Amino acid sequence: MQLWFTWRGCYDDVPGLYAMLQKLGTEFPWIWSRKVHYTLPDGTIQEDVRRGFWVHVDGALGASYAPFVEMAYNLGIIDKHLPIFDFRNECVMSVCTSFHKWLGSPWPGGIYMTRTDYQLLPPETVGYIGSADTTLGGSRSAFTPLLFWAYLSKTGYKYNIKKSLDTLFYADYLYDSLAKLQVELKEKYPDEDNDIWLSRSYLSLAIRFRMPCQDLIWAYTVDTERLTTPLNENEQQDRTFAHIYTMWSLTPQLVDEFVSKLRFIAINEGFHAAFPDKDEAGNPNPGPVVPIKPQQDVKPEHFRKLQYVPITGRGFGFNYKTIHNKNQLKSKKDKDEE
């Protein structure tokens, strides 16, 4: 589950998933608790109780921002907050967030938390580094946790609540400024393709809009992405969007400067001078309208294991070199079939 997909700033309905799993659990109790038998390296057959699902919340940016928004809500400062995504939700089994995104670490760092009863062995090969990860600190710097501790100990809740509200204000301000520009352009160019595709998820800091001209992209380091956008239940269209994340380094003055330049180009040089009809790769923007293809079922032979559940110790209390051997993780049934 996503708590702020980094580019779009959207999130999944984690409470809704919990409600669905609760409902399914009344008909299929094994979803929440089932007995699993496995064989130890010495041939002993053991029994364990596990769930039939794993809900992981990828909170790369949002999980370090949402808690302070919730604190502001609980203090009565604002009247809205994001859904509960952490371990207060019974179905959530693990959560991660990045230290180098909203919190602002000078180099990459990540935090991963899981319920003690469901700790996992790490995968043999980590996709994003292309090799085995055999260090206690993982692929990230071991110095980063010290920076994280220093940041939280020096700032505290009050500072980060204010920081979250500041970035939320900047997002509101940028969205409103672009919405005013949208109204102006529709009046200026009533017979043209004049939609800047302005969009924003609830309480998100990511403001998405139509890709602007290259001069503004380079001047303000605006990121762009080609996204497939549903138009209705049956049709979709490829569009190249830009997005701006309103982090704590942004200011209203910078927003005014950017929108003013965008407005000047659009009004004086034409709509497509400000919002080109082709992106930097030469793709038409927008692309042609095409039918939405029905989803295809994934075949069982395409499934693969990503993690191995520890069979003893539930954490660091196991012999890593012994248990990490895939052959010794096979069940008695698998060995008999071989």
VEXTI-148145 format. One record per residue: x, y, z of N, C-alpha, C, O in turn. Coordinates in steps of 0.1 Angstrom, whole numbers, padded with zeros to 4 digits, always signed. Example, Ala and Ser with C-alpha at 12.3 -4.5 7.8 and 13.67 -1.06 7.14 Angstrom:
REM residues 2
+0132-0057+0078+0123-0045+0078+0132-0033+0078+0142-0033+0085 +0128-0022+0071+0137-0011+0071+0129+0000+0079+0134+0011+0080 
REM end
This chain:
REM residues 338
+0008-0012+0000+0000+0000+0000+0009+0012+0000+0020+0013+0006 +0004+0023-0007+0012+0035-0008+0007+0046+0002-0005+0048+0002 +0016+0052+0009+0012+0065+0016+0020+0076+0009+0031+0079+0013 +0014+0081-0001+0021+0091-0010+0030+0085-0020+0042+0084-0017 +0025+0080-0031+0033+0076-0042+0041+0089-0046+0036+0099-0048 +0054+0087-0046+0063+0099-0046+0061+0108-0058+0062+0120-0056 +0057+0103-0070+0055+0113-0081+0041+0119-0080+0040+0131-0082 +0031+0111-0078+0017+0116-0079+0012+0122-0066+0003+0130-0066 +0018+0118-0055+0014+0123-0042+0001+0116-0037-0006+0122-0029 -0003+0105-0043-0015+0098-0039-0013+0088-0029-0001+0084-0026 -0023+0082-0023-0022+0072-0013-0033+0062-0014-0044+0065-0019 -0031+0050-0008-0041+0040-0008-0050+0040+0004-0046+0046+0014 -0061+0034+0003-0071+0034+0014-0068+0023+0024-0074+0012+0023 -0058+0025+0033-0054+0014+0042-0066+0010+0052-0068-0002+0054 -0073+0020+0058-0085+0016+0066-0095+0008+0058-0101-0002+0063 -0097+0011+0045-0106+0004+0037-0101-0011+0034-0110-0020+0034 -0088-0013+0033-0083-0026+0031-0085-0034+0044-0089-0046+0044 -0083-0028+0056-0085-0034+0069-0100-0039+0070-0102-0050+0074 -0109-0030+0066-0123-0034+0066-0126-0046+0057-0134-0055+0061 -0120-0046+0045-0122-0057+0036-0116-0070+0042-0123-0081+0040 -0104-0070+0048-0098-0082+0053-0107-0087+0065-0108-0099+0067 -0112-0078+0073-0121-0082+0084-0133-0089+0079-0137-0100+0084 -0139-0084+0068-0151-0090+0063-0147-0104+0057-0155-0114+0059 -0136-0105+0050-0132-0118+0044-0129-0128+0055-0131-0140+0053 -0124-0122+0066-0120-0131+0077-0131-0138+0084-0130-0149+0090 -0143-0133+0083-0155-0140+0088-0159-0152+0080-0164-0162+0086 -0156-0152+0067-0159-0163+0058-0146-0172+0057-0148-0184+0056 -0135-0166+0057-0122-0174+0056-0113-0171+0068-0104-0163+0066 -0115-0177+0079-0107-0173+0092-0092-0175+0090-0085-0169+0097 -0088-0184+0081-0074-0187+0079-0066-0175+0074-0054-0174+0074 -0074-0165+0068-0067-0153+0063-0059-0146+0075-0048-0141+0073 -0066-0146+0087-0060-0139+0098-0051-0148+0107-0042-0144+0114 -0054-0161+0107-0046-0170+0115-0047-0184+0109-0058-0190+0108 -0035-0190+0105-0035-0203+0099-0023-0210+0104-0012-0204+0107 -0023-0223+0105-0012-0231+0109-0004-0235+0097-0009-0239+0087 +0009-0233+0099+0019-0237+0088+0029-0247+0093+0035-0245+0104 +0032-0257+0086+0041-0267+0090+0054-0266+0082+0053-0263+0069 +0065-0267+0088+0078-0266+0081+0088-0275+0087+0086-0280+0098 +0099-0278+0080+0109-0287+0084+0122-0280+0087+0127-0272+0079 +0128-0283+0099+0141-0277+0103+0152-0285+0096+0150-0296+0091 +0164-0279+0095+0175-0286+0088+0178-0300+0094+0183-0308+0087 +0175-0302+0107+0177-0315+0112+0166-0325+0110+0166-0336+0115 +0156-0321+0102+0145-0330+0098+0133-0329+0107+0122-0335+0104 +0134-0321+0118+0122-0319+0127+0111-0311+0121+0114-0300+0115 +0099-0316+0122+0088-0308+0116+0082-0299+0127+0079-0304+0138 +0081-0286+0124+0076-0277+0133+0062-0271+0128+0059-0272+0117 +0055-0264+0138+0043-0258+0134+0043-0243+0139+0048-0240+0149 +0037-0235+0130+0037-0220+0133+0024-0215+0129+0017-0220+0121 +0020-0204+0136+0007-0197+0133+0010-0184+0125+0017-0176+0131 +0005-0182+0113+0008-0171+0105-0005-0165+0099-0015-0172+0099 -0004-0153+0093-0015-0147+0086-0014-0152+0071-0003-0156+0066 -0025-0150+0064-0025-0154+0050-0023-0142+0041-0027-0142+0029 -0018-0131+0047-0016-0118+0039-0004-0111+0045+0000-0113+0057 +0001-0101+0038+0011-0092+0043+0008-0078+0038+0009-0076+0025 +0005-0069+0046+0002-0055+0042+0014-0047+0046+0017-0045+0058 +0021-0042+0036+0032-0033+0038+0028-0019+0033+0023-0017+0023 +0031-0009+0042+0028+0005+0038+0041+0012+0034+0050+0014+0042 +0042+0015+0021+0054+0023+0016+0051+0037+0018+0045+0044+0010 +0057+0042+0029+0055+0057+0032+0067+0065+0030+0071+0073+0038 +0073+0063+0018+0086+0069+0015+0087+0083+0019+0096+0088+0025 +0077+0091+0015+0076+0105+0018+0065+0108+0028+0067+0116+0038 +0053+0102+0027+0042+0105+0035+0043+0101+0049+0037+0108+0058 +0049+0090+0052+0049+0084+0066+0057+0093+0076+0056+0092+0088 +0066+0102+0071+0073+0111+0080+0066+0125+0080+0070+0133+0088 +0056+0127+0072+0048+0139+0072+0034+0138+0079+0030+0146+0086 +0028+0127+0076+0014+0124+0080+0012+0125+0096+0003+0131+0100 +0022+0119+0103+0020+0120+0118+0019+0134+0124+0011+0136+0133 +0026+0143+0118+0026+0157+0123+0014+0164+0119+0009+0173+0126 +0008+0160+0107-0005+0166+0103-0016+0161+0113-0025+0168+0116 -0015+0148+0117-0024+0143+0126-0023+0149+0140-0033+0152+0146 -0011+0152+0144-0009+0159+0157-0016+0173+0156-0022+0178+0166 -0014+0180+0145-0020+0193+0143-0036+0192+0144-0042+0201+0149 -0041+0181+0138-0055+0179+0138-0060+0176+0153-0070+0182+0157 -0052+0168+0160-0056+0165+0174-0055+0177+0183-0062+0178+0193 -0047+0187+0180-0046+0199+0187-0056+0210+0183-0057+0220+0189 -0064+0206+0173-0074+0216+0169-0069+0227+0159-0077+0236+0157 -0057+0225+0154-0052+0236+0146-0058+0235+0132-0060+0245+0125 -0060+0223+0126-0066+0221+0114-0078+0211+0115-0079+0204+0126 -0086+0210+0105-0098+0202+0107-0098+0189+0098-0109+0184+0095 -0086+0185+0093-0085+0174+0085-0072+0166+0087-0062+0172+0092 -0072+0154+0084-0060+0146+0086-0060+0134+0076-0071+0131+0070 -0049+0127+0075-0048+0115+0066-0053+0103+0073-0054+0103+0085 -0056+0092+0066-0060+0080+0072-0050+0074+0081-0038+0076+0079 -0054+0066+0091-0045+0058+0099-0038+0048+0091-0044+0039+0085 -0024+0048+0091-0017+0039+0082-0007+0031+0090-0001+0022+0084 -0005+0033+0103+0005+0027+0111+0000+0014+0118-0010+0009+0114 +0007+0010+0129+0004-0002+0135-0009-0001+0144-0013-0011+0150 -0015+0010+0145-0028+0011+0151-0038+0004+0142-0049+0000+0147 -0036+0003+0129-0044-0005+0120-0039-0019+0121-0028-0022+0118 -0048-0028+0125-0044-0042+0129-0038-0049+0117-0031-0059+0119 -0042-0046+0104-0038-0054+0093-0024-0050+0088-0017-0057+0081 -0019-0038+0092-0006-0033+0088+0005-0041+0095+0005-0043+0107 +0014-0047+0087+0025-0055+0093+0039-0049+0092+0048-0053+0099 +0040-0040+0083+0053-0033+0082+0051-0019+0075+0042-0017+0068 +0060-0010+0079+0059+0004+0074+0074+0009+0071+0083+0005+0078 +0076+0016+0061+0089+0022+0058+0087+0037+0055+0077+0041+0050 +0098+0045+0057+0098+0059+0053+0112+0063+0050+0122+0055+0053 +0114+0074+0043+0127+0078+0039+0131+0090+0048+0123+0099+0050 +0144+0091+0052+0149+0102+0060+0153+0113+0051+0153+0125+0055 +0156+0111+0038+0161+0121+0029+0150+0129+0021+0154+0137+0013 +0138+0126+0024+0127+0133+0016+0121+0144+0025+0127+0155+0025 +0110+0142+0031+0103+0153+0038+0112+0158+0049+0112+0170+0052 +0119+0149+0057+0127+0153+0068+0139+0160+0064+0144+0169+0071 +0145+0157+0052+0156+0165+0047+0170+0161+0050+0178+0170+0052 +0172+0148+0052+0186+0143+0054+0195+0147+0042+0190+0147+0031 +0208+0150+0045+0217+0154+0033+0221+0143+0024+0226+0145+0014 +0218+0130+0028+0220+0119+0020+0210+0108+0023+0203+0109+0033 +0209+0098+0014+0198+0088+0015+0198+0080+0028+0208+0077+0033 +0186+0078+0033+0184+0070+0045+0170+0065+0046+0161+0072+0042 +0169+0053+0051+0155+0047+0052+0152+0041+0065+0162+0037+0072 +0140+0041+0069+0136+0035+0082+0125+0024+0079+0115+0027+0072 +0127+0012+0084+0118+0001+0081+0114-0005+0095+0122-0008+0103 +0101-0006+0097+0095-0011+0110+0086-0022+0107+0078-0022+0097 +0086-0033+0115+0077-0044+0113+0073-0049+0127+0080-0047+0137 +0061-0055+0127+0057-0062+0140+0067-0073+0143+0071-0080+0135 +0070-0074+0156+0080-0083+0161+0077-0098+0157+0085-0105+0153 +0064-0101+0157+0060-0115+0154+0061-0118+0140+0060-0130+0136 +0064-0108+0131+0064-0111+0117+0077-0106+0110+0077-0102+0098 +0088-0107+0118+0100-0103+0112+0105-0113+0101+0102-0125+0102 +0111-0108+0090+0115-0116+0079+0130-0117+0077+0137-0108+0082 +0134-0128+0071+0148-0128+0066+0149-0119+0054+0140-0117+0046 +0160-0112+0052+0162-0104+0040+0163-0112+0028+0167-0124+0029 +0159-0107+0016+0160-0114+0004+0175-0117+0000+0184-0110+0005 +0177-0127-0008+0191-0131-0012+0197-0120-0020+0209-0117-0019 +0189-0114-0029+0194-0103-0038+0185-0092-0037+0172-0093-0040 +0190-0080-0034+0182-0068-0033+0181-0061-0046+0192-0058-0052 +0169-0059-0051+0168-0054-0065+0175-0041-0068+0181-0039-0078 +0173-0031-0059+0179-0018-0062+0194-0016-0060+0199-0006-0063 +0200-0026-0054+0215-0026-0054+0221-0037-0062+0233-0037-0064 +0213-0047-0067+0218-0057-0076+0227-0067-0069+0235-0073-0077 +0227-0069-0056+0236-0078-0050+0230-0082-0036+0220-0076-0032 +0237-0091-0030+0232-0095-0016+0236-0084-0006+0246-0078-0007 +0227-0083+0003+0229-0072+0014+0232-0080+0027+0223-0085+0033 +0244-0080+0031+0248-0088+0042+0253-0080+0054+0258-0085+0064 +0251-0067+0053+0255-0058+0064+0244-0056+0074+0232-0056+0070 +0247-0054+0087+0237-0051+0097+0229-0038+0094+0217-0038+0096 +0236-0028+0089+0230-0015+0086+0223-0015+0072+0216-0005+0069 +0224-0025+0064+0218-0025+0051+0226-0017+0041+0238-0015+0044 +0220-0014+0030+0228-0007+0020+0229+0008+0023+0237+0015+0016 +0223+0013+0033+0224+0027+0037+0236+0029+0047+0241+0020+0053 +0240+0042+0048+0251+0045+0057+0246+0043+0071+0235+0047+0075 +0255+0038+0079+0253+0036+0093+0253+0049+0101+0248+0049+0113 +0258+0059+0095+0258+0072+0102+0245+0079+0101+0242+0088+0109 +0237+0075+0091+0224+0082+0089+0215+0081+0102+0208+0091+0105 +0214+0069+0109+0205+0069+0121+0209+0079+0131+0201+0084+0139 +0222+0082+0132+0227+0093+0142+0221+0106+0138+0217+0114+0146 +0221+0109+0125+0215+0122+0120+0201+0122+0123+0195+0133+0127 +0194+0111+0121+0179+0110+0124+0177+0113+0139+0168+0121+0142 +0184+0107+0147+0183+0109+0162+0186+0124+0165+0178+0130+0173 +0197+0129+0159+0200+0143+0162+0189+0153+0158+0186+0163+0165 +0184+0150+0146+0173+0159+0141+0161+0159+0150+0156+0170+0154 +0156+0147+0154+0144+0146+0162+0147+0152+0176+0138+0158+0182 +0159+0149+0182+0161+0154+0195+0163+0169+0196+0160+0175+0206 +0167+0175+0185+0169+0190+0185+0156+0197+0181+0154+0209+0185 +0147+0191+0173+0135+0198+0168+0123+0195+0176+0117+0204+0182 +0119+0183+0178+0108+0179+0186+0095+0180+0178+0094+0184+0166 +0083+0178+0185+0070+0177+0179+0066+0191+0174+0061+0193+0163 +0068+0201+0182+0062+0215+0179+0068+0220+0166+0061+0225+0158 +0081+0218+0165+0088+0223+0153+0083+0216+0140+0080+0222+0130 +0081+0203+0141+0077+0195+0129+0063+0197+0126+0059+0195+0115 +0054+0199+0136+0040+0203+0133+0040+0216+0125+0033+0216+0115 +0047+0226+0130+0048+0238+0122+0053+0236+0108+0048+0242+0098 +0064+0228+0107+0069+0225+0094+0059+0218+0085+0059+0222+0073 +0051+0209+0090+0041+0202+0082+0030+0212+0077+0026+0211+0066 +0026+0221+0086+0016+0231+0083+0021+0241+0073+0014+0246+0064 +0034+0245+0074+0040+0254+0064+0040+0248+0050+0036+0254+0040 +0044+0235+0049+0045+0229+0036+0031+0227+0030+0028+0228+0018 +0021+0224+0039+0007+0223+0035+0002+0236+0030-0006+0237+0020 +0005+0247+0037+0001+0260+0032+0007+0263+0018+0000+0269+0009 +0020+0260+0016+0026+0262+0003+0019+0254-0008+0018+0259-0019 +0015+0242-0005+0008+0234-0015-0005+0240-0018-0009+0241-0030 -0013+0245-0008-0025+0252-0010-0023+0264-0019-0031+0267-0028 -0013+0272-0016-0010+0284-0023-0006+0282-0037-0011+0289-0046 +0002+0272-0040+0006+0269-0054-0006+0264-0062-0008+0268-0073 -0014+0255-0056-0026+0250-0063-0035+0261-0066-0040+0262-0077 -0038+0270-0056-0048+0281-0059-0042+0291-0069-0050+0296-0078 -0029+0293-0069-0023+0302-0079-0025+0296-0093-0028+0303-0103 -0022+0283-0095-0024+0277-0108-0038+0276-0112-0042+0276-0124 -0047+0274-0102-0062+0274-0105-0066+0287-0111-0075+0287-0120 -0061+0298-0105-0065+0311-0111-0060+0313-0125-0066+0319-0133 -0047+0308-0127-0042+0309-0141-0050+0301-0150-0052+0305-0162 -0055+0289-0146-0064+0281-0154-0076+0288-0159-0080+0288-0170 -0083+0295-0150-0095+0303-0153-0091+0314-0163-0099+0316-0173 -0080+0321-0161-0076+0331-0171-0074+0326-0185-0078+0332-0194 -0067+0314-0185-0064+0309-0198-0076+0303-0206-0077+0304-0218 -0086+0298-0198-0099+0294-0205-0106+0306-0210-0113+0304-0220 -0106+0317-0203-0112+0329-0209-0104+0335-0221-0111+0340-0230 -0091+0334-0220-0083+0339-0231-0084+0330-0244-0084+0335-0255 -0084+0317-0242-0084+0308-0253-0096+0298-0252-0095+0286-0250 -0108+0304-0254-0120+0295-0252-0122+0284-0262-0129+0274-0260 -0116+0286-0274-0118+0276-0285-0106+0267-0286-0106+0259-0296 -0096+0267-0278-0084+0259-0279-0084+0248-0268-0092+0248-0259 -0074+0239-0269-0071+0230-0259-0064+0237-0248-0052+0239-0248 -0072+0242-0238-0067+0251-0228-0067+0246-0214-0066+0253-0204 -0067+0233-0212-0067+0227-0199-0053+0224-0194-0045+0218-0202 -0049+0229-0183-0036+0226-0178-0035+0214-0169-0025+0211-0163 -0046+0206-0168-0046+0193-0161-0042+0195-0146-0035+0186-0141 -0046+0205-0140-0042+0207-0126-0049+0197-0117-0061+0194-0118 -0041+0190-0109-0046+0180-0100-0038+0179-0087-0026+0182-0087 -0044+0174-0077-0037+0172-0064-0045+0162-0055-0058+0163-0055 -0038+0153-0049-0045+0144-0040-0048+0151-0026-0042+0161-0023 -0057+0145-0019-0061+0151-0006-0049+0153+0003-0042+0143+0007 -0047+0165+0008-0036+0169+0017-0022+0166+0012-0012+0166+0020 -0021+0164-0001-0008+0161-0007+0000+0174-0009-0005+0185-0010 +0013+0172-0009+0023+0183-0012+0027+0183-0026+0034+0192-0030 +0022+0173-0034+0025+0172-0048+0015+0179-0057+0003+0174-0056 +0018+0189-0064+0009+0196-0073+0013+0192-0087+0024+0194-0092 +0003+0186-0095+0006+0181-0108-0002+0190-0118-0013+0195-0116 +0005+0193-0129-0001+0201-0140+0006+0198-0153+0016+0191-0154 +0001+0204-0164+0006+0201-0177+0020+0206-0178+0024+0216-0173 +0028+0198-0186+0043+0201-0187+0044+0215-0193+0039+0218-0204 +0052+0224-0186+0054+0237-0191+0066+0237-0201+0071+0227-0204 +0069+0249-0206+0080+0250-0216+0094+0247-0210+0095+0248-0198 +0103+0243-0218+0116+0239-0213+0124+0250-0206+0131+0246-0196 +0122+0262-0209+0129+0273-0202+0125+0273-0187+0134+0275-0179 +0113+0271-0184+0108+0271-0170+0112+0258-0164+0115+0258-0152 +0112+0247-0171+0116+0234-0165+0130+0235-0160+0133+0231-0149 +0139+0241-0169+0153+0242-0165+0156+0252-0154+0164+0250-0145 +0149+0263-0155+0151+0274-0146+0147+0271-0131+0153+0275-0122 +0136+0263-0130+0130+0259-0117+0132+0244-0113+0126+0240-0103 +0139+0237-0121+0141+0223-0119+0128+0215-0117+0126+0209-0107 +0119+0217-0126+0106+0211-0126+0107+0197-0132+0111+0195-0143 +0102+0187-0124+0103+0173-0129+0091+0170-0138+0080+0176-0136 +0092+0161-0148+0081+0157-0157+0080+0142-0158+0090+0135-0155 +0069+0138-0162+0066+0123-0163+0055+0121-0172+0045+0128-0172 +0056+0110-0181+0046+0106-0190+0037+0096-0182+0042+0086-0178 +0024+0100-0181+0015+0091-0174+0003+0088-0182-0002+0096-0190 -0002+0076-0180-0015+0072-0187-0026+0076-0178-0027+0072-0166 -0035+0084-0184-0046+0090-0176-0060+0085-0181-0063+0087-0193 -0067+0079-0172-0081+0075-0176-0090+0087-0179-0090+0096-0171 -0097+0087-0190-0106+0098-0193-0121+0094-0189-0128+0103-0185 -0124+0082-0189-0137+0076-0185-0135+0062-0183-0124+0057-0182 -0146+0054-0181-0145+0040-0179-0139+0032-0190-0134+0021-0188 -0139+0038-0202-0135+0030-0214-0123+0036-0222-0117+0029-0230 -0119+0048-0219-0109+0055-0227-0098+0060-0218-0100+0064-0206 -0086+0061-0223-0074+0067-0216-0066+0074-0226-0067+0074-0238 -0056+0082-0220-0047+0090-0229-0034+0092-0222-0034+0094-0210 -0023+0092-0229-0010+0095-0224-0008+0110-0223-0010+0117-0233 -0004+0114-0211-0001+0129-0209+0012+0130-0202+0016+0123-0194 +0020+0141-0206+0032+0144-0199+0029+0155-0189+0026+0167-0193 +0030+0152-0177+0028+0161-0166+0041+0166-0160+0051+0161-0162 +0039+0177-0153+0050+0182-0144+0045+0182-0130+0032+0181-0128 +0053+0181-0121+0049+0182-0107+0059+0190-0099+0071+0191-0101 +0053+0197-0088+0061+0204-0079+0058+0200-0065+0046+0200-0061 +0068+0196-0057+0066+0192-0043+0069+0204-0035+0079+0210-0036 +0059+0208-0027+0061+0220-0018+0067+0216-0005+0061+0215+0005 +0080+0215-0006+0088+0211+0006+0091+0224+0014+0087+0235+0010 +0097+0223+0026+0098+0234+0035+0108+0245+0030+0109+0256+0035 +0115+0242+0019+0124+0252+0013+0117+0261+0003+0123+0272-0001 +0105+0258+0000+0097+0266-0009+0092+0279-0002+0090+0278+0010 +0089+0289-0010+0084+0302-0004+0073+0307-0013+0072+0304-0025 +0063+0314-0008+0053+0320-0016+0059+0329-0027+0053+0330-0038 +0070+0336-0024+0076+0345-0034+0081+0337-0046+0079+0341-0057 +0086+0325-0044+0091+0317-0055+0079+0312-0063+0080+0310-0075 +0068+0308-0056+0056+0304-0063+0051+0315-0072+0047+0313-0084 +0050+0328-0067+0046+0339-0074+0054+0341-0087+0049+0344-0097 +0067+0340-0085+0077+0342-0096+0074+0332-0107+0074+0336-0119 +0073+0319-0103+0071+0309-0113+0058+0310-0121+0057+0310-0133 +0047+0312-0113+0034+0314-0120+0033+0326-0128+0026+0326-0139 +0039+0337-0124+0039+0350-0132+0046+0348-0145+0041+0352-0155 +0057+0341-0145+0064+0338-0158+0056+0329-0167+0056+0331-0179 +0050+0319-0161+0041+0310-0169+0030+0318-0175+0026+0315-0186 +0024+0327-0167+0012+0335-0172+0017+0344-0183+0010+0345-0193 +0028+0350-0181+0033+0360-0192+0035+0353-0205+0031+0358-0215 +0041+0341-0205+0043+0334-0217+0030+0329-0224+0028+0331-0236 +0021+0324-0215+0008+0319-0221+0000+0330-0226-0007+0329-0237 +0000+0342-0220-0009+0353-0224-0003+0360-0237-0010+0364-0246 +0010+0362-0237+0017+0370-0247+0022+0362-0259+0023+0367-0270 +0025+0349-0257+0031+0342-0268+0022+0330-0272+0025+0324-0282 +0011+0327-0265+0002+0317-0269+0002+0305-0258+0012+0303-0252 -0009+0298-0258-0010+0288-0248+0000+0277-0250+0006+0273-0240 +0003+0273-0262+0012+0262-0264+0027+0266-0264+0036+0258-0264 +0029+0279-0263+0043+0284-0260+0046+0281-0245+0057+0279-0242 +0036+0283-0237+0038+0280-0222+0036+0265-0219+0043+0260-0211 +0027+0258-0227+0024+0244-0224+0026+0237-0238+0016+0235-0245 +0038+0233-0242+0040+0227-0255+0031+0215-0258+0028+0208-0249 +0028+0214-0271+0020+0202-0275+0029+0190-0278+0023+0180-0282 +0042+0191-0276+0051+0179-0276+0060+0180-0264+0065+0191-0261 +0063+0168-0259+0072+0168-0247+0087+0167-0252+0089+0167-0264 +0096+0167-0243+0110+0167-0246+0115+0155-0254+0125+0155-0261 +0107+0144-0254+0110+0132-0261+0103+0132-0275+0105+0122-0283 +0096+0142-0278+0089+0143-0291+0075+0137-0291+0069+0136-0302 +0070+0132-0280+0057+0126-0279+0046+0137-0279+0048+0148-0273 +0035+0135-0287+0024+0145-0286+0019+0146-0272+0017+0136-0265 +0016+0158-0269+0011+0161-0255-0002+0169-0256-0001+0181-0258 -0014+0163-0255-0016+0149-0251-0015+0139-0262-0015+0143-0274 -0014+0126-0259-0014+0116-0269-0028+0113-0274-0037+0118-0269 -0029+0104-0283-0042+0100-0288-0051+0093-0277-0046+0086-0268 -0064+0094-0279-0073+0087-0270-0074+0073-0275-0077+0070-0286 -0072+0063-0265-0072+0049-0269-0081+0042-0259-0083+0047-0248 -0087+0030-0263-0095+0023-0253-0087+0017-0242-0075+0013-0244 -0093+0015-0230-0086+0009-0219-0087-0006-0221-0098-0012-0223 -0075-0012-0220-0075-0027-0222-0079-0034-0209-0075-0029-0198 -0086-0044-0209-0090-0051-0197-0078-0058-0191-0068-0062-0197 -0078-0058-0177-0067-0064-0170-0066-0079-0173-0076-0086-0174 -0053-0084-0173-0051-0098-0176-0047-0104-0162-0039-0099-0155 -0052-0116-0160-0049-0124-0148-0034-0128-0149-0029-0132-0159 -0027-0127-0137-0013-0132-0136-0013-0147-0135-0020-0152-0126 -0006-0154-0143-0005-0168-0142+0004-0173-0131+0014-0166-0127 +0000-0184-0124+0007-0189-0113+0022-0191-0115+0030-0189-0106 +0026-0194-0128+0040-0197-0130+0048-0184-0130+0061-0185-0130 +0042-0173-0130+0049-0160-0129+0051-0155-0115+0058-0145-0113 +0045-0162-0105+0047-0159-0092+0062-0162-0087+0067-0172-0093 +0067-0155-0078+0080-0158-0072+0081-0153-0058+0075-0143-0054 +0089-0160-0050+0090-0157-0036+0100-0144-0035+0110-0144-0042 +0096-0135-0027+0104-0123-0025+0111-0123-0012+0122-0117-0010 +0105-0130-0002+0111-0130+0012+0110-0144+0017+0102-0152+0012 +0117-0147+0027+0116-0160+0034+0114-0157+0049+0121-0150+0056 +0103-0163+0054+0100-0161+0068+0109-0169+0077+0111-0181+0074 +0115-0163+0087+0124-0171+0096+0117-0182+0103+0106-0181+0107 +0123-0194+0104+0117-0206+0110+0120-0208+0124+0114-0216+0131 +0130-0200+0130+0133-0200+0144+0137-0186+0148+0142-0179+0140 +0134-0183+0161+0139-0171+0166+0131-0158+0164+0130-0149+0172 +0124-0158+0152+0116-0146+0148+0124-0133+0149+0119-0123+0154 +0136-0133+0144+0144-0121+0144+0159-0125+0143+0162-0132+0133 +0168-0119+0151+0182-0122+0150+0186-0135+0157+0198-0139+0157 +0177-0142+0163+0180-0154+0171+0180-0166+0162+0174-0176+0166 +0187-0166+0151+0187-0178+0143+0201-0178+0136+0208-0169+0135 +0204-0190+0131+0217-0192+0124+0215-0188+0109+0209-0195+0101 +0219-0176+0106+0217-0170+0093+0222-0178+0081+0215-0181+0072 +0235-0183+0083+0241-0191+0072+0234-0204+0069+0233-0208+0058 +0228-0210+0080+0222-0223+0078+0208-0221+0072+0204-0227+0063 +0200-0212+0078+0186-0210+0074+0185-0203+0061+0175-0205+0054 +0194-0195+0057+0193-0187+0045+0195-0195+0032+0194-0191+0021 +0199-0208+0034+0200-0217+0023+0186-0221+0018+0179-0227+0026 +0183-0218+0006+0169-0221+0001+0166-0236+0002+0154-0239+0005 +0175-0244-0001+0172-0259-0001+0168-0263+0013+0160-0272+0014 +0173-0257+0024+0169-0261+0037+0156-0255+0042+0151-0258+0052 +0151-0246+0033+0138-0240+0037+0126-0247+0031+0115-0245+0033 +0129-0257+0022+0119-0265+0016+0111-0274+0026+0117-0279+0035 +0099-0275+0023+0090-0283+0032+0093-0298+0029+0099-0301+0019 +0088-0307+0038+0089-0321+0035+0082-0325+0023+0087-0334+0015 +0071-0319+0020+0063-0322+0008+0071-0319-0004+0071-0326-0014 +0077-0307-0004+0085-0303-0016+0097-0313-0019+0099-0316-0030 +0103-0317-0008+0114-0327-0010+0109-0340-0015+0116-0346-0023 +0097-0344-0010+0092-0357-0015+0089-0356-0030+0091-0366-0037 +0084-0344-0034+0080-0343-0048+0092-0343-0057+0091-0347-0068 +0103-0338-0052+0116-0338-0060+0121-0353-0061+0132-0355-0068 
REM end
